[in-house]
């Protein structure tokens, strides 16, 4: 077993008792000059870099998909639903029932042989992995479709599907046979469907899906409202997940750059996340304005040409001026079908124009419109009857919304989760700020109160040496755990069969000196970890070895064993100082700050995600799936950052003020302790001295009365008499009356009380200096003025109640 010995560092000369297994003691360099580095540091950085890249890419992909979903939802809502009779070339939004086309083909589904116009057939095989988990593997996936007609009671429209179409057809049939599962998705005759496609030619009423335009090729059994709703909800989830990816990437970047300040993290988070939302919102607005105006102008041209052609066929003149068109129902030369069709296409054009203009004039579109260069297209006037019909159609248009119950439940759950993560996040922030707000003090300069010190672990005289069970090395604290693996496969688990902790007092030594540390009740954060596997047993040992650096954060108070020095220990009032840690760490302060900063940032990320999700859910309940909602969501990050920043700085000022006030109360306690102890001791000492004085006087009288002549005695008695006189003289020369011990105790108590008062006074001044510096610094200066934090006075001279009392002993 290695023995510890005292050696000196070749660089700074500090003496300590390190342990080592190899190397020359003459080449020793202490841990303060060369702090230990973790062997996993580089691998951790690589893992963080990979996580940064992966989450950033995932966030970008998810955010792009979210944008695509909301763009599709906006496309459907931008193009009014029309009837077959009023369909004009361009993007069309139709709803009706599927019918077999004249002389058209019809399909038979593979499994049930059901007639249909579209089917998707899948065959899957059940497989089990080594852990017994079941999964389905697709062995066949087949899709077929044929043209069909859409009937909406006003006419028939040929629908010609192609590979560009997205079919939204639910499961129509599913069965299992042995290890196989067969599934069919079918579009059958008479099914009600929603079609979003492109009508290429007015004389050939066929909806196709290959032309470019402002639409997303779609054939669905859902209603138009259902499609808009599903895309809106999907956009919320994708946006939230994408921003979550950006938030995690921000955490990884925060850690890789070595930052630890929470405000820096929130600045990065706000910049990245809010930037992404702003970019998406502005892009959506520019796209909406451009495509909306483009479609309105294109539709206006098509409708004008259509009306001119119909009126020209009946020799009815019209120069294209919408103000002169009048009521189409009055044109008796036109057939009833033609009048109905022209009336509806003009109403649809007026609706599209009004929607486009209302959007362009609303906030924040009106801010972006000048930069995009979009002019407001002229509105299409309608006769009173047509205007009433248009307004009726608008009232039938329903916004896609998240149901109130789902929205409320989602918002409440997100709010509760956000509050919980905010609580634990602030606990981490508070822990970090304790470390950050307390300056690291040299061992020789430690003052009374909450303190930080950093030095080398050294042995405390008259302390039994401690050795670790696994590595058998000298240490001051270790945590030894033995786990046994029981079971196998998915049922395997590790069971703790031994859990042992040991700690002994030690010295924290730096270049200025040393200070004792009592580790009882401390949180030990050991850097060195030893592991060993023996069959089904796993041994783990975390320890603080002699000679290694240690960072101590604890409460400096009078050492009860000596009474003339301070030592670091757990606070006597842990409830009053809840949250103030008593920490022994093998890591440097910078590492502790980075680690606690990353932990706080990660937890507060969850708060940010919960608040963002709640905000998006509220927008969903209101049916506000527009760029303004994304711009509003972009403000969540900065607002949350400002709120947390104010709270952090306010709590810092409260902590520093309470620390100073506590140190002042420590002076009061020490003074009261001196007053309560010295007066009784003074009375006892005076009484003892008076008793000794009386006794000495009585002894002198007895001595004067004692016979001195032994001449009349026999020689034997004379010798005995002389021996007795010698013993009495010796006893009188060294009397043991107890007054010396009493006076010694009085002196010791006086010294201990005065030391405690001096230490607490110095600690008070240090705490006040730190507090006054903070409230005079920006930005705490502003917060201190607004919240009533005032400068505290330093203790520059001893008040009358602190002065050493005069002790009278007679």
C-alpha positions in Angstrom: 0.0 0.0 0.0 1.6 3.4 -1.1 2.5 5.8 1.7 2.0 9.6 1.4 5.0 11.8 1.8 5.5 15.6 1.8 7.0 16.9 -1.5 7.3 20.4 -3.1 6.1 21.5 -6.5 8.9 22.2 -8.8 7.1 25.3 -10.2 5.4 27.1 -7.3 7.1 25.4 -4.3 3.8 24.5 -2.5 4.2 21.5 -0.3 1.6 18.7 -0.3 1.3 14.9 0.2 0.3 13.6 -3.3 0.0 10.0 -4.3 1.4 8.4 -7.4 2.2 5.0 -8.7 5.0 5.9 -11.1 7.4 8.9 -11.6 10.0 10.7 -9.7 9.1 12.9 -6.7 11.8 15.4 -7.7 9.8 16.1 -10.9 6.5 16.6 -9.1 4.2 19.4 -10.4 1.1 20.2 -8.3 -2.4 20.1 -9.5 -2.7 23.9 -9.2 0.1 24.4 -11.8 -1.2 21.6 -14.1 -4.9 20.9 -13.4 -5.9 17.3 -14.3 -7.7 16.8 -17.5 -10.4 14.2 -18.1 -9.5 11.4 -20.6 -13.0 11.7 -22.1 -12.8 15.4 -22.9 -12.0 15.0 -26.6 -14.5 12.3 -27.2 -17.2 14.4 -25.4 -16.4 17.3 -27.7 -16.7 15.1 -30.7 -20.0 13.8 -29.5 -21.3 17.3 -28.9 -20.1 18.4 -32.4 -22.0 15.5 -33.9 -25.1 16.3 -31.9 -24.8 19.9 -32.9 -24.7 19.1 -36.6 -27.4 16.4 -36.4 -29.9 18.6 -34.4 -29.2 21.6 -36.6 -29.9 19.6 -39.8 -33.0 17.9 -38.1 -34.3 21.3 -37.1 -33.8 22.7 -40.6 -35.5 19.8 -42.2 -38.4 19.9 -39.7 -38.8 23.6 -40.1 -38.8 23.3 -43.9 -41.5 20.6 -43.6 -43.5 22.9 -41.3 -43.2 25.7 -43.8 -44.4 23.4 -46.6 -47.4 22.2 -44.5 -48.5 25.7 -43.7 -47.9 26.8 -47.3 -50.2 24.0 -48.5 -52.8 25.0 -45.9 -52.6 28.6 -47.1 -52.9 27.5 -50.7 -56.1 25.7 -50.1 -57.6 28.6 -48.1 -56.4 31.1 -50.7 -58.4 29.5 -53.6 -62.2 29.6 -53.0 -64.0 26.3 -53.4 -66.1 26.4 -56.6 -68.6 24.3 -58.5 -67.8 22.3 -61.6 -70.0 24.6 -63.7 -68.0 27.7 -62.6 -64.5 26.1 -62.9 -62.1 28.2 -65.0 -58.6 27.3 -66.2 -56.1 27.4 -63.4 -56.0 26.1 -59.9 -59.4 24.5 -58.8 -60.8 23.6 -55.5 -63.6 21.0 -56.0 -65.7 18.7 -53.8 -68.1 16.0 -55.1 -68.6 12.3 -55.5 -66.5 9.9 -57.6 -68.3 8.4 -60.6 -67.1 6.0 -63.3 -66.2 7.9 -66.5 -68.0 7.1 -69.8 -66.2 4.2 -71.3 -63.7 4.5 -68.5 -61.9 1.6 -66.8 -62.4 0.5 -63.2 -60.0 -1.5 -61.0 -60.5 -4.5 -58.8 -58.5 -4.4 -55.5 -56.0 -7.3 -55.1 -57.3 -8.8 -51.8 -61.1 -8.2 -51.7 -61.6 -7.7 -55.5 -63.6 -4.6 -54.8 -64.3 -2.2 -57.7 -62.4 1.1 -57.2 -60.7 4.0 -59.1 -57.6 3.9 -56.8 -56.1 1.4 -54.5 -52.9 1.0 -52.5 -52.2 -2.6 -51.4 -49.6 -3.6 -48.9 -48.4 -7.0 -47.7 -46.4 -7.2 -44.4 -44.6 -10.0 -42.6 -44.4 -10.1 -38.8 -40.9 -10.6 -37.4 -39.4 -10.7 -33.9 -35.9 -9.6 -32.9 -33.6 -11.1 -30.3 -35.3 -9.2 -27.5 -38.8 -10.5 -28.5 -40.0 -7.2 -29.9 -42.5 -7.5 -32.8 -42.2 -5.4 -36.0 -43.9 -5.5 -39.4 -41.7 -5.7 -42.5 -43.3 -4.6 -45.9 -42.8 -7.3 -48.5 -45.1 -5.8 -51.1 -46.5 -2.2 -51.7 -48.5 -1.7 -54.9 -50.5 1.4 -56.1 -52.8 1.8 -59.1 -55.3 4.4 -60.3 -57.5 5.2 -63.3 -59.3 8.4 -64.5 -62.8 9.0 -63.1 -65.4 11.8 -63.0 -66.3 14.1 -60.1 -70.0 15.0 -59.8 -71.1 18.0 -57.7 -74.7 18.2 -59.0 -73.8 21.1 -61.3 -71.9 19.0 -63.7 -69.2 16.4 -64.2 -65.4 17.0 -64.2 -62.9 14.5 -65.4 -60.2 13.8 -62.9 -57.0 12.3 -64.3 -54.6 11.2 -61.5 -50.8 11.0 -61.9 -47.8 10.2 -59.9 -47.6 13.8 -58.6 -50.9 13.3 -56.6 -50.9 12.9 -52.9 -53.7 10.5 -52.0 -55.2 10.8 -48.6 -57.3 7.7 -48.4 -57.9 5.9 -45.0 -57.6 2.1 -44.6 -60.6 0.4 -46.2 -59.7 -3.2 -45.4 -57.2 -5.2 -43.3 -56.8 -8.8 -42.4 -54.2 -11.2 -41.0 -53.2 -14.6 -42.1 -50.5 -16.4 -40.2 -47.5 -14.1 -40.1 -48.8 -11.9 -42.8 -51.0 -8.8 -42.8 -52.9 -7.5 -45.8 -54.1 -3.9 -46.1 -56.1 -2.0 -48.8 -56.7 1.7 -49.2 -59.5 2.3 -51.8 -61.3 5.1 -53.6 -64.6 3.6 -54.6 -67.5 4.8 -56.7 -69.9 7.2 -54.9 -67.2 8.1 -52.3 -67.2 11.8 -51.5 -63.8 13.4 -52.2 -62.0 16.7 -52.2 -59.8 17.5 -55.2 -57.1 20.2 -55.4 -55.7 20.3 -58.9 -55.3 22.3 -62.1 -57.8 22.8 -64.9 -55.7 23.4 -68.1 -58.2 24.1 -70.8 -61.7 25.6 -70.7 -62.9 23.5 -73.6 -61.6 20.3 -72.2 -62.8 20.0 -68.6 -60.1 17.7 -67.2 -58.4 18.3 -63.9 -54.7 17.2 -64.1 -51.9 17.4 -61.6 -48.7 17.9 -63.7 -48.9 21.6 -64.5 -47.1 24.1 -62.3 -49.2 26.4 -60.2 -50.1 27.7 -56.8 -51.5 24.3 -55.6 -50.5 21.0 -54.0 -51.8 18.0 -56.0 -54.3 16.3 -53.8 -57.1 13.8 -53.9 -58.6 13.1 -50.4 -61.6 11.6 -48.7 -61.3 14.3 -46.2 -63.2 17.6 -46.6 -61.5 20.8 -47.5 -61.7 22.0 -43.9 -60.3 18.6 -42.7 -57.3 19.0 -45.1 -56.6 22.5 -43.9 -56.9 21.4 -40.3 -54.6 18.5 -40.6 -51.9 20.6 -42.4 -52.2 23.3 -39.8 -51.9 20.9 -36.9 -49.0 19.1 -38.6 -47.3 22.5 -39.2 -47.5 23.2 -35.4 -45.9 20.0 -34.4 -43.2 20.2 -37.1 -42.5 23.8 -36.2 -42.2 22.9 -32.5 -40.0 19.9 -33.1 -37.8 21.9 -35.6 -37.4 24.7 -33.1 -36.6 22.1 -30.4 -33.8 20.9 -32.7 -32.5 24.4 -33.1 -32.7 24.8 -29.3 -30.7 21.7 -28.6 -28.2 22.8 -31.3 -27.9 26.1 -29.4 -27.1 24.1 -26.2 -24.4 22.1 -28.0 -22.8 25.2 -29.5 -23.0 26.9 -26.1 -21.1 24.0 -24.6 -18.5 23.7 -27.4 -17.6 27.3 -27.2 -17.0 27.0 -23.5 -19.7 29.5 -22.5 -21.5 29.2 -19.2 -23.5 32.4 -18.8 -27.2 31.7 -19.1 -27.8 35.1 -20.6 -25.4 34.3 -23.4 -27.2 31.1 -24.0 -30.6 32.8 -24.2 -29.1 35.4 -26.5 -27.9 32.6 -28.8 -31.2 30.7 -28.5 -33.3 33.8 -29.2 -31.1 34.7 -32.2 -31.3 31.3 -33.7 -34.9 30.4 -32.9 -36.4 33.8 -33.3 -34.4 34.2 -36.5 -35.8 31.0 -37.9 -39.4 32.1 -37.1 -38.8 35.6 -38.4 -37.4 34.1 -41.6 -40.3 31.7 -42.0 -42.9 34.5 -41.2 -41.4 37.0 -43.7 -41.0 34.3 -46.3 -44.6 33.2 -45.9 -45.8 36.8 -46.2 -43.8 37.5 -49.3 -45.0 34.2 -50.9 -48.6 34.9 -49.9 -48.5 38.3 -51.4 -46.8 37.3 -54.6 -48.8 34.2 -55.3 -52.1 35.7 -54.2 -51.7 38.7 -56.5 -50.4 36.5 -59.4 -53.4 34.2 -59.2 -55.9 37.1 -58.9 -54.5 38.8 -62.0 -54.4 35.5 -63.9 -57.9 34.6 -62.8 -59.2 38.1 -63.7 -57.8 37.7 -67.2 -59.3 34.3 -67.7 -62.7 35.3 -66.4 -62.8 38.5 -68.5 -61.9 36.6 -71.6 -64.6 33.9 -70.8 -67.3 36.5 -70.3 -66.3 38.4 -73.4 -66.4 35.1 -75.4 -69.8 34.2 -74.1 -71.3 37.7 -74.6 -69.6 38.0 -78.0 -71.2 34.7 -79.2 -74.6 36.4 -78.6 -73.4 39.7 -80.1 -73.5 41.5 -76.7 -70.8 44.1 -76.6 -68.6 44.5 -73.5 -65.2 46.3 -73.4 -63.9 44.5 -70.3 -64.9 47.3 -67.8 -66.2 45.5 -64.7 -68.2 48.6 -63.7 -70.3 48.4 -66.9 -71.0 44.7 -66.8 -74.1 45.0 -64.7 -76.3 42.1 -63.5 -75.7 39.0 -65.6 -79.1 37.7 -64.8 -80.5 40.5 -67.0 -78.8 39.2 -70.1 -81.7 37.2 -71.6 -79.8 36.4 -74.7 -77.7 33.9 -72.7 -78.9 30.5 -71.7 -79.7 29.8 -68.1 -76.7 27.6 -67.7 -74.4 30.3 -69.2 -75.9 33.0 -66.9 -75.4 30.7 -63.8 -71.9 29.9 -64.8 -70.8 33.5 -65.6 -72.5 34.8 -62.4 -70.6 32.2 -60.3 -67.2 32.8 -61.9 -67.5 36.6 -61.3 -68.5 36.0 -57.7 -65.5 33.7 -57.2 -63.2 36.3 -58.8 -64.6 39.0 -56.5 -64.1 36.8 -53.5 -60.5 36.0 -54.5 -59.8 39.7 -55.1 -61.2 40.8 -51.7 -59.3 38.1 -49.8 -56.1 39.1 -51.5 -56.6 42.8 -50.8 -57.7 42.2 -47.2 -54.6 40.2 -46.6 -52.3 42.8 -48.2 -53.7 45.6 -46.1 -53.6 43.7 -42.8 -50.7 43.8 -40.3 -47.9 42.8 -40.8 -48.4 42.2 -44.6 -48.7 46.0 -45.1 -45.1 46.4 -43.8 -43.8 43.8 -46.2 -45.8 44.7 -49.3 -43.7 47.8 -50.3 -40.5 45.6 -50.2 -42.1 42.9 -52.4 -43.4 45.5 -54.9 -47.0 44.3 -54.9 -49.8 46.6 -56.1 -53.3 46.3 -54.8 -55.5 44.8 -57.7 -58.8 46.6 -58.3 -61.9 45.1 -56.7 -64.6 43.5 -58.8 -68.0 45.3 -58.2 -71.0 43.0 -57.8 -74.7 43.6 -58.1 -76.6 43.7 -54.8 -77.9 40.1 -55.1 -74.6 38.7 -56.1 -72.9 40.6 -53.3 -75.3 39.0 -50.8 -74.6 35.6 -52.2 -70.8 36.2 -52.0 -71.2 37.2 -48.3 -73.2 34.1 -47.7 -70.4 32.0 -49.2 -67.8 33.8 -47.0 -69.8 33.1 -43.8 -69.8 29.4 -44.8 -66.0 29.5 -45.0 -64.7 28.1 -41.7 -61.2 28.6 -40.4 -59.1 25.6 -39.7 -58.9 25.4 -35.9 -57.7 23.0 -33.2 -60.6 21.9 -31.1 -61.1 23.9 -28.0 -60.9 20.9 -25.6 -57.7 19.7 -27.3 -56.2 23.1 -27.3 -57.0 23.8 -23.7 -55.6 20.4 -22.6 -52.5 20.9 -24.7 -51.9 24.4 -23.4 -52.5 23.5 -19.8 -50.2 20.4 -20.0 -47.5 22.5 -21.7 -47.9 25.2 -19.1 -47.5 22.8 -16.2 -44.5 21.1 -17.9 -43.0 24.6 -18.5 -43.5 25.6 -14.9 -41.9 22.3 -13.6 -38.9 22.6 -15.9 -38.6 26.3 -15.0 -38.5 25.4 -11.3 -35.7 22.8 -11.8 -34.0 25.1 -14.3 -33.8 27.9 -11.8 -32.5 25.5 -9.2 -29.6 24.8 -11.5 -29.2 28.5 -12.3 -29.2 29.3 -8.5 -26.6 26.6 -7.9 -24.4 28.1 -10.7 -24.9 31.6 -9.5 -23.8 30.6 -6.0 -20.5 29.5 -7.5 -20.3 32.5 -9.7 -21.2 35.2 -7.2 -18.7 34.0 -4.6 -15.1 35.0 -5.4 -12.5 32.2 -4.9 -10.6 33.3 -1.7 -7.0 32.3 -0.9 -6.9 30.0 2.1 -5.1 32.6 4.3 -7.8 35.2 3.4 -10.9 33.2 4.1 -13.5 35.2 6.1 -16.5 34.2 8.1 -19.5 33.2 6.0 -20.2 31.4 2.7 -16.9 31.1 1.0 -15.1 29.4 -1.9 -11.5 28.1 -1.8 -9.4 26.2 -4.2 -6.2 24.3 -3.4 -4.6 20.9 -2.9 -5.8 18.2 -0.6 -3.4 17.7 2.3 -3.5 15.7 5.5 -4.7 17.2 8.7 -2.4 16.5 11.6 -3.6 13.9 14.1 -6.0 12.5 11.5 -6.1 8.7 10.7 -5.1 8.1 7.1 -7.9 6.8 4.8 -7.3 4.4 1.8 -9.7 3.6 -1.0 -11.0 0.0 -1.2 -10.4 -0.5 -4.9 -7.3 1.4 -5.8 -5.8 1.3 -2.3 -4.6 4.9 -2.5 -4.6 7.5 0.2 -7.7 9.7 0.0 -10.0 12.0 2.1 -13.3 10.9 0.6 -14.5 8.0 -1.5 -17.8 6.5 -2.7 -17.5 2.7 -3.4 -20.3 0.8 -5.1 -20.5 -2.8 -6.1 -23.3 -3.8 -8.5 -24.3 -7.3 -9.6 -25.8 -8.1 -13.0 -28.8 -10.3 -12.5 -31.0 -11.9 -15.2 -30.3 -11.8 -19.0 -31.5 -10.2 -22.2 -34.3 -7.7 -21.7 -34.7 -8.8 -18.1 -31.1 -8.1 -17.1 -30.6 -5.4 -14.4 -27.9 -4.2 -12.1 -28.5 -4.5 -8.4 -26.4 -2.6 -5.8 -25.0 -5.1 -3.3 -22.6 -2.7 -1.5 -22.7 1.1 -1.2 -19.9 2.5 1.0 -19.0 6.2 1.7 -16.1 7.4 3.9 -14.8 10.9 4.6 -12.2 12.4 6.9 -11.2 16.1 7.7 -8.4 17.5 5.6 -6.5 20.7 4.7 -7.1 22.7 1.6 -3.7 24.1 0.9 -2.8 26.8 -1.6 0.2 29.2 -2.1 -1.1 31.4 0.7 -1.5 28.8 3.4 -4.1 26.2 4.4 -7.6 25.9 5.9 -9.2 22.9 7.6 -12.2 21.3 5.9 -14.8 19.1 7.7 -16.5 17.2 4.8 -19.5 16.0 6.9 -22.7 16.6 4.9 -20.8 17.8 1.8 -21.8 17.0 -1.8 -18.7 15.2 -3.2 -18.1 15.6 -6.9 -15.0 13.4 -7.5 -13.1 13.8 -10.8 -11.2 10.4 -10.5 -13.4 7.4 -11.1 -12.0 3.8 -11.0 -14.0 0.9 -12.4 -13.4 -2.8 -12.6 -15.4 -5.8 -13.8 -15.2 -9.2 -12.2 -17.6 -11.6 -13.8 -21.1 -10.4 -13.0 -19.8 -7.8 -10.6 -19.0 -4.2 -11.4 -16.9 -2.1 -9.0 -17.0 1.7 -9.1 -15.0 4.0 -6.9 -15.1 7.8 -6.9 -12.6 9.5 -4.7 -10.7 12.6 -3.8 -7.0 11.7 -3.4 -4.3 13.4 -1.5 -2.3 15.9 -3.5 -5.1 16.5 -6.0 -6.8 19.8 -6.5 -10.1 20.4 -4.7 -12.7 23.2 -5.1 -14.5 23.8 -1.8 -17.7 25.8 -1.4 -18.9 25.9 2.2 -19.5 27.9 5.3 -16.4 29.3 7.0 -17.0 29.3 10.8 -15.0 29.1 14.0 -13.3 25.8 14.4 -14.8 24.4 17.7 -11.6 22.3 18.4 -9.2 25.2 18.5 -11.3 28.4 18.8 -8.6 30.5 17.2 -9.1 29.8 13.5 -11.8 29.2 10.9 -12.7 26.0 9.1 -15.0 25.2 6.2 -18.0 23.1 7.1 -21.7 22.7 6.5 -23.8 25.7 7.6 -25.4 25.4 11.1 -28.6 26.7 9.6 -29.2 24.8 6.4 -33.0 25.7 6.2 -32.3 29.4 6.2 -29.7 28.9 3.5 -31.6 26.4 1.4 -30.0 26.1 -2.0 -26.5 27.2 -0.8 -24.4 24.0 -1.5 -21.6 22.6 0.5 -19.5 21.2 -2.3 -16.2 19.4 -2.5 -15.2 19.0 -6.2 -12.2 17.6 -7.9 -13.0 19.9 -10.9 -11.9 23.5 -11.4 -14.4 26.3 -10.9 -14.5 27.0 -14.7 -15.5 23.4 -15.3 -18.2 23.5 -12.7 -19.6 26.7 -14.2 -19.6 25.2 -17.7 -21.3 22.0 -16.5 -23.9 23.7 -14.4 -24.5 26.2 -17.1 -25.1 23.5 -19.7 -27.4 21.7 -17.3 -29.4 24.9 -16.6 -29.5 25.7 -20.3 -30.8 22.2 -21.2 -33.6 22.3 -18.6 -34.6 25.8 -19.5 -34.7 24.6 -23.1 -37.6 22.5 -22.1 -39.2 25.6 -20.6 -38.7 27.4 -23.8 -40.2 24.5 -25.8 -43.2 24.2 -23.5 -43.9 28.0 -23.7 -43.5 28.0 -27.5 -45.8 24.9 -27.8 -48.4 26.6 -25.6 -48.2 29.7 -27.8 -48.6 27.7 -31.0 -51.5 25.8 -29.5 -53.3 29.1 -28.6 -52.8 30.3 -32.2 -54.2 27.0 -33.3 -57.3 27.3 -31.2 -57.8 30.8 -32.6 -57.4 29.5 -36.2 -54.5 32.0 -36.7 -52.2 30.0 -39.0 -50.7 33.1 -40.6 -47.3 34.8 -40.7 -48.4 37.2 -37.9 -48.7 34.2 -35.6 -45.1 33.1 -36.4 -43.9 36.6 -35.9 -45.6 36.7 -32.5 -44.1 33.3 -31.6 -40.7 34.7 -32.6 -41.1 37.1 -29.7 -41.5 34.3 -27.1 -37.7 33.7 -27.0 -36.6 37.3 -26.4 -39.5 37.9 -23.9 -38.6 34.7 -22.0 -35.0 35.7 -22.0 -35.7 39.1 -20.6 -37.9 37.7 -17.9 -35.4 35.1 -16.8 -32.5 37.6 -17.0 -34.4 40.0 -14.7 -35.2 37.2 -12.3 -31.6 35.9 -12.2 -30.1 39.4 -11.5 -32.8 40.2 -8.9 -32.1 36.9 -7.1 -28.4 37.6 -7.2 -28.9 41.0 -5.5 -31.2 39.3 -2.9 -28.6 36.7 -2.2 -25.8 39.1 -1.8 -27.8 41.4 0.4 -29.0 38.5 2.6 -25.4 37.3 2.8 -24.3 40.7 4.2 -27.2 40.8 6.6 -26.5 37.3 7.8 -22.9 38.2 8.5 -24.0 41.3 10.4 -26.3 39.0 12.5 -23.3 36.8 13.1 -21.6 39.7 14.8 -24.6 40.2 17.0 -24.6 36.5 17.9 -20.9 36.6 18.7 -21.4 39.7 20.9 -24.3 38.2 22.7 -22.3 35.0 23.2 -19.4 37.0 24.7 -21.8 38.9 27.0 -23.5 35.7 28.1 -20.3 33.8 28.7 -17.8 36.3 30.1 -19.9 37.8 32.9 -20.6 34.4 34.6 -17.0 33.4 34.1 -15.8 36.7 35.6 -18.0 36.2 38.6 -16.7 32.6 39.1 -13.1 33.7 38.6 -13.5 36.6 41.1 -15.1 34.3 43.6 -12.4 31.7 43.2 -9.7 34.3 43.7 -11.4 35.6 46.8 -11.6 32.1 48.2 -7.9 31.5 47.5 -7.0 34.8 49.1 -8.9 33.9 52.3 -7.4 30.4 52.3 -3.8 31.7 51.9 -4.4 34.2 54.8 -5.6 31.3 57.0 -2.6 29.2 56.0 -0.2 32.0 57.0 -1.9 32.3 60.4 -1.6 28.5 60.9 2.0 28.5 59.8 2.9 31.2 62.4 1.2 29.1 65.1 2.9 25.9 64.2 5.7 24.8 66.7 9.2 25.0 65.2 11.2 23.5 68.0 11.7 19.7 67.8 14.5 19.6 70.4 12.5 17.7 73.0 11.7 15.0 70.7 13.4 11.7 70.3 15.7 11.4 67.3 13.1 9.2 65.4 10.3 11.7 66.0 12.6 14.6 65.2 13.3 13.1 61.8 9.6 12.5 61.2 8.8 16.1 62.3 11.4 17.5 59.9 9.9 15.4 57.0 6.4 16.6 57.7 7.7 20.2 57.7 9.3 19.7 54.3 6.1 18.2 52.8 4.0 21.1 54.2 6.5 23.6 52.8 6.4 22.0 49.4 2.5 22.0 49.4 2.4 25.6 50.4 4.9 26.5 47.7 2.7 24.8 45.0 -0.9 25.0 46.1 -3.6 23.5 43.8 -6.6 25.7 44.6 -8.1 25.9 40.9 -7.8 29.6 40.5 -5.2 29.2 37.7 -7.4 26.9 35.7 -10.4 29.2 36.1 -8.4 32.2 34.9 -7.0 30.2 32.0 -10.5 29.2 30.9 -11.6 32.9 31.2 -8.7 34.0 29.1 -9.3 31.3 26.5 -13.0 32.2 26.2 -12.1 35.9 25.9 -9.6 35.1 23.1 -12.1 32.8 21.3 -14.9 35.3 21.5 -12.7 38.1 20.2 -11.5 35.9 17.4 -15.0 35.1 16.4 -16.0 38.8 16.5 -13.0 39.7 14.4 -13.6 37.0 11.8 -17.3 37.9 11.5 -16.6 41.6 11.2 -14.1 40.9 8.4 -16.6 38.6 6.7 -19.3 41.3 7.0 -17.1 43.8 5.3 -16.2 41.4 2.5 -19.9 40.6 1.9 -20.9 44.3 1.9 -18.1 45.2 -0.5 -19.2 42.5 -3.0 -22.9 43.7 -2.6 -22.1 47.4 -3.0 -20.0 46.6 -6.1 -22.8 44.7 -7.8 -25.5 47.3 -7.2 -23.2 50.0 -8.6 -22.4 48.0 -11.8 -24.4 47.8 -15.0 -27.0 46.4 -15.6 -27.6 45.6 -11.9 -27.5 49.4 -11.2 -30.8 49.9 -13.1 -32.5 46.9 -11.4 -31.3 48.0 -7.9 -32.7 51.5 -8.4 -36.0 50.2 -9.6 -36.4 47.6 -6.8 -35.1 49.5 -3.9 -31.7 48.0 -3.2 -29.6 50.5 -1.2 -25.9 50.7 -0.4 -24.8 49.1 2.9 -22.3 50.7 5.2 -18.9 49.1 5.9 -17.7 48.5 9.4 -14.8 50.9 9.5 -14.3 51.1 13.3 -15.4 49.2 16.4 -18.6 50.5 17.9 -18.8 50.7 21.7 -20.7 47.4 21.9 -18.0 45.6 19.9 -15.0 46.9 22.0 -13.3 44.4 24.3 -15.0 44.6 27.7 -13.0 45.4 30.8 -12.8 42.4 33.2 -12.6 43.2 36.9 -11.5 40.3 39.2 -11.6 42.1 42.4 
